[in-house]
Amino acid sequence: MRGISTVYPAFEDSANFYAVGFNESLEVLSAAQDRNGHPGEVATPSASMLSDFNVKQQSTKVAIDANGIIVYRVGIGQGDSSEWEGVFKELTAAN
């Protein structure tokens, strides 16, 4: 099974990918990203982001389209690379 690290590069010119950590510094997130070869940008959430997106557990995955609509949401241990490939195709189809 391919992971997000192999799925996302095909879409990086037309979709943004952010790994957002709520309990770690950007330095820790960046180091983990580099160490594990994860794609995208790392970020910390605004004060209201977790509640705005109804994130209640770590490792929630959310895809948001260009209109700000959540088009995909799964929790910890859910979702796989084939689902992500479909989500990226859907997000980039209009571009």
GUDO-42755 format. One line per field, with one value per residue: residue in three letters; residue number from 1; x, y, z of N, C-alpha, C, O in turn. Coordinates in Angstrom, 3 decimals. Each point is the difference from the previous one (the first is absolute). Example, Ala and Ser with C-alpha at 12.3 -4.5 7.8 and 13.67 -1.06 7.14 Angstrom:
GUDO-42755
sero ALA, SER
lokol 1, 2
n.c1 13.190, -1.386
n.c2 -5.690, 1.069
n.c3 7.800, -1.385
ca.c1 -0.890, 0.820
ca.c2 1.190, 1.190
ca.c3 0.000, 0.060
c.c1 0.900, -0.770
c.c2 1.200, 1.090
c.c3 0.000, 0.730
o.c1 1.036, 0.509
o.c2 -0.019, 1.108
o.c3 0.665, 0.169
This chain:
GUDO-42755
sero MET, ARG, GLY, ILE, SER, THR, VAL, TYR, PRO, ALA, PHE, GLU, ASP, SER, ALA, ASN, PHE, TYR, ALA, VAL, GLY, PHE, ASN, GLU, SER, LEU, GLU, VAL, LEU, SER, ALA, ALA, GLN, ASP, ARG, ASN, GLY, HIS, PRO, GLY, GLU, VAL, ALA, THR, PRO, SER, ALA, SER, MET, LEU, SER, ASP, PHE, ASN, VAL, LYS, GLN, GLN, SER, THR, LYS, VAL, ALA, ILE, ASP, ALA, ASN, GLY, ILE, ILE, VAL, TYR, ARG, VAL, GLY, ILE, GLY, GLN, GLY, ASP, SER, SER, GLU, TRP, GLU, GLY, VAL, PHE, LYS, GLU, LEU, THR, ALA, ALA, ASN
lokol 1, 2, 3, 4, 5, 6, 7, 8, 9, 10, 11, 12, 13, 14, 15, 16, 17, 18, 19, 20, 21, 22, 23, 24, 25, 26, 27, 28, 29, 30, 31, 32, 33, 34, 35, 36, 37, 38, 39, 40, 41, 42, 43, 44, 45, 46, 47, 48, 49, 50, 51, 52, 53, 54, 55, 56, 57, 58, 59, 60, 61, 62, 63, 64, 65, 66, 67, 68, 69, 70, 71, 72, 73, 74, 75, 76, 77, 78, 79, 80, 81, 82, 83, 84, 85, 86, 87, 88, 89, 90, 91, 92, 93, 94, 95
n.c1 0.838, -1.322, 2.113, -0.634, 1.214, -1.344, -1.234, 0.614, 1.692, -1.142, 0.038, 2.029, -0.190, -0.757, 1.791, -1.575, 2.207, -1.903, 2.135, -2.004, 1.574, -1.018, 1.063, -0.227, 2.026, 0.053, 0.748, -1.413, -1.389, 0.832, 0.221, -1.841, -0.489, 1.146, -0.511, -1.839, 1.244, -0.274, -1.792, 0.319, -2.038, 1.770, -1.433, -0.072, -0.921, -1.629, -0.019, -0.359, 2.178, 1.262, 0.102, 1.630, 1.983, -0.514, 1.635, -0.486, 0.644, 1.278, 1.299, -0.427, -1.371, 1.318, -1.960, 1.685, -2.244, 0.015, -1.453, 1.859, -0.204, -1.168, 2.065, 1.235, -1.030, 2.072, -0.897, 0.114, 1.983, -0.442, -1.426, -0.615, 1.790, -0.721, -0.045, 1.873, 0.523, -1.098, 0.898, 1.838, -0.430, -0.682, 1.548, 0.899, -1.570, -0.296, 1.502
n.c2 -1.188, 0.837, 0.655, 0.752, -1.277, -1.777, 0.107, 0.367, -1.362, -1.876, 0.037, -0.938, -1.105, -1.934, -0.878, 1.053, 0.032, -0.344, 0.368, -0.821, 1.480, -1.701, -1.853, 0.822, -0.264, 2.210, 0.988, 0.285, 1.776, 2.010, 0.400, 0.612, 2.178, 1.483, 0.277, 1.289, 1.874, 0.939, -0.840, 1.210, 0.856, 1.082, -1.150, 2.210, -1.410, 0.410, 2.129, 1.143, 0.284, 0.021, 1.929, 1.445, -0.764, 1.336, 1.511, -2.131, -0.115, -0.939, 1.451, 2.024, -1.455, 1.768, -0.639, 1.376, 0.002, -0.191, -1.711, -1.270, -0.847, -0.211, -0.365, 0.928, -1.954, 0.414, -1.900, 0.359, 0.153, 2.190, -1.226, 0.387, -1.342, -2.062, -0.500, -0.636, -2.135, -1.548, -0.451, -1.273, -2.190, -1.026, -0.616, -1.926, -1.283, 0.765, -1.345
n.c3 0.000, -1.587, 0.324, 2.018, 1.378, 0.254, 1.879, 2.121, 0.457, 0.246, 2.255, 0.177, -1.944, 0.857, 1.005, 1.179, 0.476, 1.177, 0.536, 0.554, 0.588, 1.037, -0.684, -2.092, 0.884, -0.332, 1.870, 1.716, -0.018, 0.527, 2.195, 1.131, -0.074, 1.209, 2.166, 0.183, 0.051, 2.032, -1.068, -1.862, 0.409, 0.848, 1.307, 0.313, 1.490, -1.510, 0.687, -1.893, -0.378, 1.840, 1.124, -0.527, 0.742, 1.756, 0.306, -0.553, -2.156, 1.608, -1.053, 0.878, -1.030, -0.427, -0.905, -0.591, -0.210, -2.230, 0.090, 0.026, -2.070, 1.903, -0.837, 1.633, 0.464, 0.756, 0.804, 2.202, -1.031, -0.050, -1.237, -2.116, -0.148, 0.506, 2.187, 1.105, -0.363, 1.205, 2.017, 0.209, -0.072, 1.888, 1.511, -0.677, 0.921, 2.076, 1.000
ca.c1 -0.838, 0.760, -0.362, -0.228, 1.263, 0.110, -1.212, -0.097, 0.840, -0.665, -1.005, 0.549, -0.100, -1.387, -0.661, 0.873, -0.089, 0.554, -0.025, -0.219, 0.170, -0.544, 0.720, 1.431, 0.516, 0.316, 1.313, -0.200, -0.741, 0.904, 0.983, -0.700, -0.271, 1.263, 0.439, -0.882, -0.202, -1.386, -0.146, -0.842, 0.460, -0.436, -0.606, -0.707, -1.340, -0.437, -0.663, -1.321, -0.015, -0.445, -1.456, -0.611, -0.023, -0.561, 1.034, -0.095, 1.050, 1.222, 0.065, -1.178, 0.391, -1.062, 0.283, -0.857, 0.080, 0.313, -1.096, 0.011, -0.901, 0.657, -0.454, 0.480, 0.401, 0.149, 0.724, 1.211, -0.042, -0.935, 0.482, 1.212, 0.555, -0.902, -1.003, 0.635, 0.181, -1.316, -0.285, 0.819, -0.550, -1.217, 0.358, 0.721, -0.748, -0.524, 1.130
ca.c2 1.188, 1.248, 0.981, 1.375, 0.510, -0.351, 0.451, 1.457, 0.690, 0.154, 1.057, 1.141, 1.250, 0.457, -0.134, 0.239, -1.008, 0.505, -0.817, 0.966, -0.577, 0.888, -0.094, -0.031, 1.209, -0.137, -0.635, -1.441, -0.482, 0.027, -1.071, -1.263, -0.012, -0.291, -1.345, -1.010, 0.259, 0.368, 1.160, 1.115, 1.014, -0.196, 1.217, -0.090, 0.538, 1.213, -0.329, -0.606, -0.946, -1.339, 0.020, 0.350, -1.193, -1.077, -1.003, -0.443, -0.965, 0.119, -0.707, 0.215, 0.432, 0.809, 0.599, 1.173, 0.428, 1.409, 0.815, -0.120, -1.075, -1.245, -1.039, -1.299, 0.029, -1.288, 0.065, -0.778, -1.361, -0.122, 0.557, -0.600, 0.762, 0.001, 1.027, 1.304, 0.238, 0.421, 1.342, 0.962, 0.098, 0.800, 1.383, 0.637, -0.158, 1.291, 0.919
ca.c3 0.000, -0.063, 1.008, -0.464, -0.530, -1.416, -0.699, -0.131, -0.985, -1.302, 0.103, 0.744, -0.757, -0.075, 1.299, 1.144, 1.044, 1.246, 1.214, 1.074, 1.334, 1.018, 1.267, -0.266, -0.642, -1.420, -0.106, 0.201, -1.166, -1.156, 0.171, -0.266, -1.438, -0.674, 0.392, -0.588, -1.423, -0.276, -0.882, 0.431, 0.943, 1.379, 0.534, 1.270, -0.227, 0.683, 1.258, -0.193, -1.121, 0.372, 0.181, -1.285, -0.837, 0.814, 0.232, 1.382, 0.293, -0.783, -1.272, -0.833, -1.342, -0.575, -1.309, -0.196, -1.399, -0.249, 0.535, 1.453, 0.399, 0.371, -0.926, 0.477, 1.406, 0.673, 1.255, 0.194, -0.511, -1.120, -1.261, -0.534, -1.114, -1.153, 0.283, -0.168, -1.425, -0.487, 0.539, -0.759, -1.367, 0.093, 0.309, -1.098, -1.249, -0.454, -0.302
c.c1 0.879, -0.491, -0.173, 1.271, 0.204, -1.202, 0.055, 0.886, -0.640, -0.984, 0.547, -0.044, -1.422, -0.778, 1.018, -0.246, 0.695, -0.136, -0.054, 0.113, -0.497, 0.776, 1.510, 0.412, 0.242, 1.344, -0.126, -0.724, 0.903, 1.027, -0.631, -0.298, 1.265, 0.447, -0.808, -0.285, -1.430, -0.058, -0.754, 0.694, -0.464, -0.503, -0.551, -1.356, -0.208, -0.749, -1.319, -0.037, -0.540, -1.508, -0.707, -0.144, -0.506, 0.997, -0.008, 1.052, 1.196, -0.098, -1.317, 0.487, -1.186, 0.472, -1.035, 0.155, 0.250, -1.079, -0.087, -0.929, 0.820, -0.581, 0.434, 0.429, 0.069, 0.821, 1.216, -0.196, -0.950, 0.593, 1.264, 0.422, -0.911, -1.126, 0.587, 0.214, -1.318, -0.363, 0.803, -0.506, -1.253, 0.325, 0.624, -0.744, -0.483, 1.110, 0.460
c.c2 1.246, 0.961, 1.378, 0.575, -0.350, 0.468, 1.502, 0.622, 0.188, 1.165, 1.293, 1.327, 0.557, -0.150, 0.236, -1.059, 0.549, -1.045, 0.994, -0.717, 0.969, -0.032, -0.101, 1.295, -0.260, -0.695, -1.518, -0.596, -0.073, -1.120, -1.355, -0.132, -0.382, -1.443, -1.089, 0.211, 0.353, 1.260, 1.139, 0.960, -0.377, 1.333, -0.268, 0.669, 1.351, -0.441, -0.739, -1.106, -1.376, -0.038, 0.348, -1.222, -1.233, -1.151, -0.340, -1.028, 0.231, -0.880, 0.026, 0.545, 0.690, 0.548, 1.087, 0.467, 1.502, 0.949, -0.071, -1.079, -1.242, -1.098, -1.401, 0.167, -1.431, 0.205, -0.900, -1.439, -0.219, 0.646, -0.712, 0.762, -0.003, 1.011, 1.393, 0.317, 0.467, 1.395, 1.047, 0.148, 0.859, 1.473, 0.714, -0.079, 1.327, 0.949, -0.125
c.c3 0.000, 1.078, -0.616, -0.619, -1.464, -0.807, -0.285, -1.076, -1.377, -0.017, 0.597, -0.760, -0.022, 1.305, 1.103, 1.056, 1.236, 1.092, 1.151, 1.332, 1.048, 1.304, -0.178, -0.683, -1.485, -0.197, 0.133, -1.201, -1.231, 0.071, -0.299, -1.492, -0.770, 0.248, -0.719, -1.482, -0.371, -0.862, 0.671, 0.938, 1.400, 0.532, 1.394, -0.205, 0.664, 1.254, -0.198, -1.056, 0.378, 0.198, -1.301, -0.904, 0.751, 0.179, 1.488, 0.375, -0.907, -1.238, -0.767, -1.332, -0.645, -1.341, -0.232, -1.431, -0.104, 0.528, 1.522, 0.531, 0.346, -0.876, 0.445, 1.445, 0.507, 1.261, 0.015, -0.497, -1.166, -1.239, -0.440, -1.246, -1.217, 0.208, -0.223, -1.472, -0.618, 0.452, -0.778, -1.426, -0.012, 0.234, -1.183, -1.325, -0.562, -0.431, -1.419
o.c1 0.971, -1.197, 0.229, -0.069, 0.720, 0.097, -0.270, -0.461, 0.297, -0.414, -0.744, 0.073, -0.213, -1.176, 1.156, -1.131, 1.169, -1.065, 0.928, -0.697, 0.283, -0.191, 0.713, -0.798, 0.072, 0.183, 0.621, 0.362, -0.035, 0.306, 0.619, 0.114, -0.043, 0.417, 0.543, -0.701, -0.449, 0.823, -0.449, 1.217, -1.025, 0.469, -0.183, -0.112, 0.677, -0.289, -0.362, -1.059, -0.819, -0.657, -1.067, -0.995, 0.038, -0.375, 0.224, 0.122, -0.121, -0.659, -0.325, 0.838, -1.097, 1.110, -1.199, 1.118, 0.093, 0.255, -0.912, -0.280, 0.881, -1.201, -0.409, 0.652, -0.950, 0.747, 0.426, -1.012, -0.173, 0.903, 0.790, -0.676, -0.028, -0.433, -0.641, -0.164, -0.010, -0.569, -0.548, 0.002, -0.184, -0.600, -0.177, 0.454, -0.054, -0.262, 0.930
o.c2 0.093, 0.072, 0.195, 0.836, 0.702, 0.139, 0.427, 0.925, 0.987, 0.451, 0.968, 1.062, 1.139, 0.361, -0.406, -0.441, 0.381, -0.589, 0.785, -0.982, 1.197, 0.867, -0.426, 0.636, -1.150, -0.745, -0.743, -1.076, -0.983, -0.636, -0.837, -1.090, -0.858, -0.701, -1.040, -0.799, -0.299, 0.902, -0.118, -0.021, -0.663, 1.066, -1.149, 0.938, 0.348, -1.184, -0.843, -0.579, -0.563, -0.936, -0.548, -0.131, -1.116, -1.170, 0.862, -0.363, 0.528, -1.040, -0.944, 0.900, -0.556, 0.519, -0.210, 0.188, 0.689, 1.192, 0.571, -0.035, -0.397, -0.269, -0.997, 0.980, -0.768, 0.971, -0.524, -0.638, -1.133, 0.831, -0.464, 0.937, 0.985, 0.645, 0.858, 1.147, 0.919, 0.777, 1.022, 1.105, 0.828, 0.879, 1.208, 0.586, 0.169, 1.016, 0.694
o.c3 0.751, 0.276, -1.193, -0.901, -0.710, -1.219, -1.122, -0.669, -0.673, -1.067, 0.157, 0.619, -0.414, 0.047, -0.119, 0.202, -0.053, 0.181, 0.196, 0.253, -0.070, 0.853, 0.909, -0.688, -0.432, -0.962, -0.761, -0.475, -0.741, -1.008, -0.658, -0.561, -0.882, -0.923, -0.372, -0.620, -1.107, 0.159, 1.141, 0.179, 0.159, -0.399, 0.402, -0.788, 0.968, 0.174, 0.822, -0.242, -0.727, -0.456, -0.278, -0.714, -0.519, -0.074, 0.850, 1.170, -1.106, 0.016, -0.721, -0.048, -0.057, -0.111, 0.183, -0.479, 1.016, 0.170, 0.599, 1.199, -0.763, 0.040, -0.594, 0.361, -0.155, 0.125, -1.029, 0.291, -0.447, 0.086, 0.822, -0.426, -0.739, -0.955, -0.608, -0.416, -0.818, -0.766, -0.410, -0.541, -0.892, -0.618, -0.155, -0.983, -1.219, -0.644, -0.410
